[in-house]
């Protein structure tokens, strides 16, 4: 299990944390005894509030490139072939949502809330989220997140996109 462990900051990640997550997931991917990776957030308030802007924004501005995801062709876990499961409770926004989109399976608590607040500032979400999200959830729900920045709850993300009459 890989745990984002910064609950006092809603598990917002720093560049060092992103690099450690990448290193640990690659190590696990090469371990034949590990059959899957479970990624979760510490505490009960958040999976992850995304990147800690206080640390990431200065580094990004200095580098002139997205330091968390400099290669737009890659996403979180794109080089990991071991199945990745995201166990989500609470806040899952911005980079946290991008991290979850890189997983293969998601287990979501009823208290989960998803959002892309960066679009409210006119920013394009990182890690290809604007292209990946509509491929993973119903179009109208993806557009709500991508165009308004308004957060949605787990019920909206999972069920309301189903066609009426479809079996649960």
Secondary structure, DSSP 8 states (H G I E B T S, - for coil): -EEE--GGGTT-B-HHHHHHHHHHHHHHHT-TT--EEEEEESSSSEEE--B-HHHHHHHHHHHTS-SS---TT--TTTT--SEEEEEE-SEEETHHHHHHHTSSEEEE-TT-EEE-GGGGGT---STTHHHHHHHHS-HHHHHHHHHH---EEHHHHHTTTS-TT---
